[in-house]
Amino acid sequence: MELTFSELRSKEVVNMQDGRKLGRACDLVLCYPDNRWVGIVVPGSGFFRKRSDLFIDLKNIIKIGEDVIL
């Protein structure tokens, strides 16, 4: 399955443990010079204070579907 970054960015990231929506992927982490995909970054959110971005390792991604990343 081929996937562009803009397609990946449009998908909602959902935590499989509790069903929480974490947001949309904002960045892709690659390992150089190995040329492999390491994970994705989801922006932090909060009402009163900004939380740091959340890194999701590739081994923790169960499935990339048409609409969501689990």
Buried (B, 14 or more C-beta within 10 A) or exposed (E): EEEEEEEBEEBBBBBEEEEEEBBBBBBEEEEEEEEEEBBBBBBBEEEEEEEEEBEBEEEEBEEBEEEEBB
